[in-house]
């Protein structure tokens, strides 16, 4: 069966209420803006969103926040969308804050079948409270668990019809990690090409990780997010 | 008495002083704020700048060459150097946590007299952002802190003990303010330089933390 989906709605059909959804991007850079826009039109609630940020105010994941579709957000830096603080203050969203390196490694572990890992990051700080800490070779480490999602929404530059992916500059960020860490992975790309057209040495995400592909309709430009 | 400098001049004086510390062929991660300015004073082309969002080989960019998908940790547009490479966030933080980055230049809200810093949360405000600060603290070979010597109300930012949540139990290596440069050795602050015409008396008066004078 072809992985190429004709509509965003079709691509997003596996997402259901209460799912944990991994969403790529560093702010709006490398965020799957078309898929996020598609979610704003889908009747779904109580989502757990794993993403570095919740977009910006009224943009990217900020749209879903404002629709009250996000129950819990797991990320490293929510400060970039001032609305998140207000939702949090009103008790309308649960937040889990992780250091950025811990978030990315937890996703890598989730995708790689690793049951957890010890990191020095955050050891002895407020963010380690309630977590196991232990000394290894004289240094203090914190135990962190892997992160997985039912669905991942990722952004790549090009896909071939098999689902092999290449990325573009700093829009790569969390995307290849999230592509490995979900049961169902939807990739939004600028261009879909035939197998053989991508250099096998340049492919970052192999096709076995990818379940569905759509072409991007909402793209980030110098002037902001535009429909193409 | 300290020279009267604009806020911008103060920031540039700190950035220029930090740049002098960076050895040839180093890998350097610059934080947001004053640290970003350090790039303007790093002239040695053997030094490579790393940004947490997945680029080694950061350069300035001209207005006409701005690419919305090529940014630094502050989401500001940047360029890519010859020999640059892109990588995912886990690889980027493996570089940071794994001890492959030589210098992290970071801002701070407070520093205590052992060199422990607080730079990610203010009590009473929603604690909703940490980013890469904690990873840089544990992983960079040397950590240099840039900050103003005092808060807006005139109180010292170099304290006996941080009152804000700490970023790491690891002590930083150097602190550069508009008044002074401190080295941290084995949990003790050493005043090694005065900046912008500041006097020892002025630094003593504006510093709550204990330090050893080694001018």
Interface residues (C-beta under 8 A of the other chain):
Chain A: X26 X27 X29 X30 X52 X76 X77 X78 X79 X80 X84 X85 X88 X89 X95 X97 X98 X99 X100 X101 X102 X103 X104 X105 X107 X108 X119 X120 X121 X122 X123 X124 X125 X126 X127 X140 X167 X168 X169 X170 X171 X172 X173 X174 X175 X176 X177 X204 X220 X221 X222
Chain B: X51 X52 X53 X54 X55 X66 X67 X68 X69 X70 X71 X75 X80 X86 X87 X88 X89 X90 X92 X93 X94 X96 X97 X121 X126 X127 X128 X129 X130 X131 X132 X133 X134 X135 X137 X138 X139 X165 X166 X167 X168 X169
